[in-house]
């Protein structure tokens, strides 16, 4: 039986999305050049991945001369929010505290990062009071 399509981006798709989020609209060649700074990929592989991502609605494309220009869609925050929500539901049964505890154990944040986390929690609580 075939596996159902994944709603969240795969690891390879996320790499491409990161390039598009940073660079903005880009051609296959521009995406490939950026990806190849870390690991070599063939032009046709990147083109195939972008075509699949277009079909999945992760990117849009517009013709520009003889090439297409690809753009991440939806925006970064919506995509990442969906990924976190998926992880929260599947791995942590909806428990935000379990997710945060695991995240802290695994990432070993610096004192500066912990202070930023506290600031974000305080801001979240203040927004909840309104």
Secondary structure, DSSP 4 states (H G I P E B T S, - for coil): -PPPPPSSPPHHHHHHHHHHHHH-SB-HHHHHHHHTTTS---HHHHHHHHHHHHHHTSEEEEEETTEEEEEESS-HHHHHHHHHHHHHHHHHTT-HHHHHHHHHHHH---HHHHHHHHHHHHHHHHHHT-
